[in-house]
Amino acid sequence: MKPLKNIGIFLDLSETDEFLLHYFKKLDDVFEFDSLTLIHFVALESDSADLAALTQQLPKPLEEVLEDEVMELVEKVFGKKKSSIHIKIALGGKLDALIKWVDSQSFNMLVLGKKAKEEGTGVFSSKVIRLTDSDCLFVPEGAKTEFKSIVLALDFSDYSEKVIVRGLNLSKNLSSKLMPVHVLKAGFQYFPYFINQEKYQKTLRAKAESTFKKIQKKTGLAEELICVEDSGNHISRSIHEYAAEHQANLIIIGNKGNADADDLLIGSVAERLTYAERKVPILIVKPN
């Protein structure tokens, strides 16, 4: 897995942006990223009447006006603009074209923010996460800018090893405690009269621990597996509740897992962890 050197951050020119940049600066202070690109997407299409009316009122081209706003924020958070910080203003309202450009930049990670008081539907962030090939860090507004503990959400799909490797890399640089978590999904809510529930949970646990030991040996992860028993909730809720109860500062999860249909671009577990009520930042690891 490539080291974190080339980062993209989506900004919407709202109050959330300043929080997001302060959050990210904590990472930059540790990793000293080679390149940081701040991306703002203008949803209005080029031939939009609203866009035409707006540009007529501006003293200079819209792109320059927006760049100035972003630059002002950069200087407020980072001080004098660093040569490693770049700005991308995407006009024209074509998200697919922007994602194509994003993937051509080979970002190691994209960062997106989530407002504490959800003003929109979250459709934009969801689309970006679905379409891009880059790992995505989704940060709820108000999240603590510390990384004392990280949950590694494991289901032993093809993504689990990537999740562990990314976690080890972050832990090494941030001195974070790693918590490998696996939800024992027994499905008892569908079979409430299942007689030997406890025995079946033990069987699932033994199987999970056996598989985990193989991954431990391969990745060098020292921490022991934490198994969360099936409570009837969706896996995403069980993971988030564990992370919140144990004051984790980040959840790392694969883009898709064993519980997801093959035709989905992003798995239901990963996507649900980005919902408005989820308060723990989530890093979604992609195949590449």
C-alpha positions as CSV (number, residue, x, y, z in Angstrom):
1,M,0.0,0.0,0.0
2,K,1.4,3.4,-1.0
3,P,2.4,5.9,1.8
4,L,0.2,8.9,2.4
5,K,1.9,11.6,0.4
6,N,-0.6,13.1,-2.1
7,I,-3.9,14.3,-0.5
8,G,-7.0,15.9,-1.8
9,I,-9.5,17.8,0.4
10,F,-13.0,18.7,-0.8
11,L,-14.2,22.2,0.4
12,D,-17.6,23.7,0.1
13,L,-16.8,27.2,1.3
14,S,-18.9,26.8,4.4
15,E,-17.9,27.1,8.1
16,T,-17.1,23.4,8.1
17,D,-14.0,24.0,5.9
18,E,-12.0,25.7,8.6
19,F,-12.6,22.8,11.0
20,L,-11.7,20.3,8.3
21,L,-8.4,22.1,7.6
22,H,-7.5,22.3,11.3
23,Y,-8.3,18.6,11.6
24,F,-6.1,17.8,8.6
25,K,-3.3,20.1,9.8
26,K,-2.8,17.7,12.7
27,L,-2.1,14.9,10.2
28,D,0.1,17.2,8.1
29,D,2.2,18.1,11.1
30,V,3.1,14.4,11.5
31,F,3.2,13.1,8.0
32,E,4.5,16.2,6.2
33,F,2.6,15.4,3.0
34,D,4.3,16.2,-0.3
35,S,1.2,17.7,-1.9
36,L,-2.2,18.9,-0.7
37,T,-4.9,19.9,-3.2
38,L,-8.0,21.8,-2.0
39,I,-10.9,21.0,-4.3
40,H,-14.1,23.1,-4.7
41,F,-16.9,21.9,-7.0
42,V,-19.3,24.4,-8.5
43,A,-22.5,22.5,-9.1
44,L,-24.0,25.0,-11.5
45,E,-23.6,24.0,-15.1
46,S,-21.7,26.3,-17.5
47,D,-24.9,27.3,-19.4
48,S,-26.9,27.9,-16.2
49,A,-28.8,31.2,-16.1
50,D,-28.0,31.5,-12.4
51,L,-24.2,31.2,-13.1
52,A,-24.5,33.8,-15.8
53,A,-26.2,36.2,-13.5
54,L,-23.7,35.6,-10.8
55,T,-20.6,36.1,-13.0
56,Q,-22.0,39.5,-14.3
57,Q,-21.9,40.8,-10.7
58,L,-18.3,39.8,-10.0
59,P,-15.3,42.1,-10.4
60,K,-13.2,39.2,-11.9
61,P,-13.8,35.7,-13.1
62,L,-15.6,33.3,-10.7
63,E,-12.7,30.9,-10.6
64,E,-10.4,33.7,-9.3
65,V,-12.9,34.8,-6.7
66,L,-13.3,31.3,-5.4
67,E,-9.5,30.8,-5.4
68,D,-9.1,33.9,-3.3
69,E,-11.6,32.6,-0.8
70,V,-9.8,29.3,-0.5
71,M,-6.4,31.1,-0.2
72,E,-7.7,33.3,2.6
73,L,-8.7,30.1,4.5
74,V,-5.4,28.4,3.8
75,E,-3.4,31.3,5.2
76,K,-5.7,31.4,8.3
77,V,-5.0,27.8,9.1
78,F,-1.6,27.0,7.7
79,G,-0.1,30.5,7.8
80,K,1.7,31.6,4.7
81,K,0.7,29.4,1.7
82,K,3.0,26.4,1.4
83,S,4.3,25.5,-2.1
84,S,2.9,22.0,-1.5
85,I,-0.7,23.4,-1.3
86,H,-2.6,23.6,-4.6
87,I,-6.2,24.8,-5.4
88,K,-8.6,23.2,-7.9
89,I,-11.8,25.0,-8.7
90,A,-14.1,22.7,-10.8
91,L,-16.6,24.7,-12.8
92,G,-19.3,23.3,-15.1
93,G,-21.3,21.2,-12.8
94,K,-20.0,17.9,-14.1
95,L,-19.2,15.7,-11.2
96,D,-18.2,12.7,-13.3
97,A,-15.6,14.8,-15.1
98,L,-14.2,16.0,-11.7
99,I,-13.9,12.5,-10.4
100,K,-12.1,11.5,-13.6
101,W,-9.6,14.3,-12.9
102,V,-9.4,13.4,-9.3
103,D,-8.4,9.8,-10.1
104,S,-5.9,11.0,-12.7
105,Q,-4.1,12.8,-9.8
106,S,-3.5,9.5,-8.0
107,F,-4.4,10.9,-4.6
108,N,-3.5,8.6,-1.7
109,M,-6.5,9.9,0.2
110,L,-9.5,12.2,-0.3
111,V,-10.9,14.1,2.7
112,L,-14.5,15.1,3.0
113,G,-16.3,16.9,5.8
114,K,-19.7,16.4,7.3
115,K,-21.6,19.2,9.0
116,A,-22.8,18.8,12.6
117,K,-26.2,20.2,11.6
118,E,-26.8,18.4,8.3
119,E,-28.0,21.1,5.9
120,G,-28.1,18.9,2.8
121,T,-28.7,15.3,2.0
122,G,-25.1,14.2,1.9
123,V,-25.6,13.1,-1.7
124,F,-22.5,14.9,-3.0
125,S,-20.1,13.2,-0.5
126,S,-21.8,9.8,-1.1
127,K,-21.3,10.1,-4.8
128,V,-17.6,11.1,-4.4
129,I,-17.0,8.1,-2.2
130,R,-18.8,5.8,-4.6
131,L,-17.1,7.0,-7.7
132,T,-13.5,7.6,-6.8
133,D,-10.7,5.0,-6.7
134,S,-9.0,6.9,-3.8
135,D,-9.2,6.0,-0.1
136,C,-11.7,8.4,1.5
137,L,-11.5,10.0,5.0
138,F,-15.0,11.2,6.1
139,V,-14.8,13.6,9.0
140,P,-17.9,14.7,11.0
141,E,-17.7,18.4,12.2
142,G,-16.6,18.5,15.8
143,A,-14.5,15.3,15.7
144,K,-11.5,15.5,18.0
145,T,-8.3,16.2,16.3
146,E,-6.5,13.4,18.1
147,F,-5.7,9.8,17.1
148,K,-5.3,7.9,20.4
149,S,-7.2,4.9,19.3
150,I,-8.3,3.5,15.9
151,V,-10.9,0.7,15.2
152,L,-10.0,-1.7,12.4
153,A,-13.3,-3.0,11.1
154,L,-12.6,-6.5,9.9
155,D,-14.9,-9.0,8.2
156,F,-12.1,-11.1,6.6
157,S,-13.0,-10.1,3.1
158,D,-10.2,-9.2,0.6
159,Y,-10.1,-5.7,2.1
160,S,-9.2,-6.8,5.7
161,E,-5.5,-7.0,5.0
162,K,-5.5,-3.5,3.4
163,V,-7.4,-2.1,6.4
164,I,-4.8,-3.6,8.8
165,V,-1.8,-2.3,6.7
166,R,-3.3,1.2,6.6
167,G,-4.0,1.1,10.4
168,L,-0.4,0.0,11.1
169,N,0.9,2.9,9.0
170,L,-1.2,5.4,10.8
171,S,-0.5,3.9,14.2
172,K,3.3,4.0,13.6
173,N,3.2,7.7,12.8
174,L,0.5,8.8,15.3
175,S,1.3,6.4,18.2
176,S,-2.3,5.2,18.1
177,K,-3.8,2.2,19.9
178,L,-5.3,-0.3,17.3
179,M,-8.5,-2.2,18.1
180,P,-9.2,-4.9,15.5
181,V,-13.0,-5.5,15.7
182,H,-15.1,-8.2,14.1
183,V,-18.9,-8.4,14.4
184,L,-20.1,-12.0,14.8
185,K,-23.1,-11.8,12.5
186,A,-25.3,-14.8,13.5
187,G,-28.7,-13.5,12.3
188,F,-30.6,-14.6,15.3
189,Q,-33.2,-11.9,14.7
190,Y,-34.4,-14.0,11.8
191,F,-34.4,-17.2,13.8
192,P,-35.5,-16.1,17.3
193,Y,-36.1,-19.7,18.5
194,F,-32.6,-20.8,17.6
195,I,-31.8,-23.2,20.5
196,N,-28.0,-23.2,20.7
197,Q,-27.3,-19.5,20.3
198,E,-24.4,-19.4,22.7
199,K,-22.8,-22.4,21.2
200,Y,-23.1,-21.0,17.7
201,Q,-21.6,-17.7,18.8
202,K,-18.6,-19.6,20.2
203,T,-18.3,-21.4,16.9
204,L,-18.3,-18.1,15.0
205,R,-15.8,-16.6,17.4
206,A,-13.4,-19.6,17.0
207,K,-13.6,-19.4,13.2
208,A,-12.9,-15.6,13.3
209,E,-10.0,-16.0,15.6
210,S,-8.5,-18.7,13.5
211,T,-8.7,-16.6,10.4
212,F,-7.4,-13.6,12.2
213,K,-4.3,-15.4,13.4
214,K,-3.4,-16.0,9.7
215,I,-3.7,-12.3,8.9
216,Q,-1.8,-11.4,12.0
217,K,1.1,-13.5,10.9
218,K,1.0,-12.0,7.4
219,T,0.7,-8.4,8.5
220,G,2.6,-8.3,11.8
221,L,-0.3,-6.9,13.7
222,A,0.2,-7.7,17.4
223,E,-3.2,-6.7,18.9
224,E,-5.7,-9.4,19.6
225,L,-9.0,-9.6,17.9
226,I,-12.1,-8.1,19.6
227,C,-15.3,-10.0,18.7
228,V,-18.6,-8.1,19.1
229,E,-21.5,-10.5,19.5
230,D,-24.6,-10.2,17.2
231,S,-27.2,-7.9,18.8
232,G,-29.5,-7.9,15.9
233,N,-28.4,-4.4,14.7
234,H,-26.9,-3.7,11.3
235,I,-23.1,-4.3,11.3
236,S,-22.4,-0.6,10.8
237,R,-24.3,0.3,14.0
238,S,-22.5,-2.4,16.0
239,I,-19.1,-1.1,14.8
240,H,-19.9,2.5,15.4
241,E,-21.3,1.8,18.9
242,Y,-18.2,-0.1,19.9
243,A,-16.0,2.7,18.5
244,A,-18.0,5.4,20.4
245,E,-18.1,3.5,23.6
246,H,-14.4,2.9,23.6
247,Q,-13.6,6.5,22.5
248,A,-12.0,5.6,19.2
249,N,-11.0,8.6,17.1
250,L,-11.2,6.8,13.8
251,I,-12.7,3.7,12.1
252,I,-10.9,2.1,9.2
253,I,-13.1,-0.1,7.0
254,G,-12.9,-1.7,3.5
255,N,-14.9,-0.3,0.7
256,K,-16.9,-3.5,0.5
257,G,-17.1,-6.7,2.5
258,N,-18.6,-10.1,2.7
259,A,-22.0,-8.7,3.6
260,D,-22.3,-6.6,0.4
261,A,-23.7,-7.6,-3.0
262,D,-21.1,-7.7,-5.8
263,D,-22.9,-5.1,-7.9
264,L,-22.5,-2.3,-5.3
265,L,-19.9,0.4,-5.8
266,I,-19.5,0.9,-2.1
267,G,-20.7,-1.6,0.6
268,S,-23.7,-1.0,2.7
269,V,-21.7,-1.2,5.9
270,A,-19.1,1.4,4.8
271,E,-21.8,3.7,3.5
272,R,-24.0,3.6,6.6
273,L,-21.0,4.6,8.7
274,T,-21.1,7.9,6.9
275,Y,-24.7,8.7,7.9
276,A,-25.4,12.0,9.6
277,E,-25.9,10.4,13.1
278,R,-22.4,8.8,13.0
279,K,-19.9,10.9,14.9
280,V,-16.7,9.0,14.5
281,P,-14.5,9.7,11.5
282,I,-14.2,6.9,9.0
283,L,-11.5,6.0,6.5
284,I,-12.8,3.9,3.6
285,V,-10.0,1.8,2.0
286,K,-10.4,1.2,-1.7
287,P,-9.0,-1.7,-3.8
288,N,-6.1,0.3,-5.3
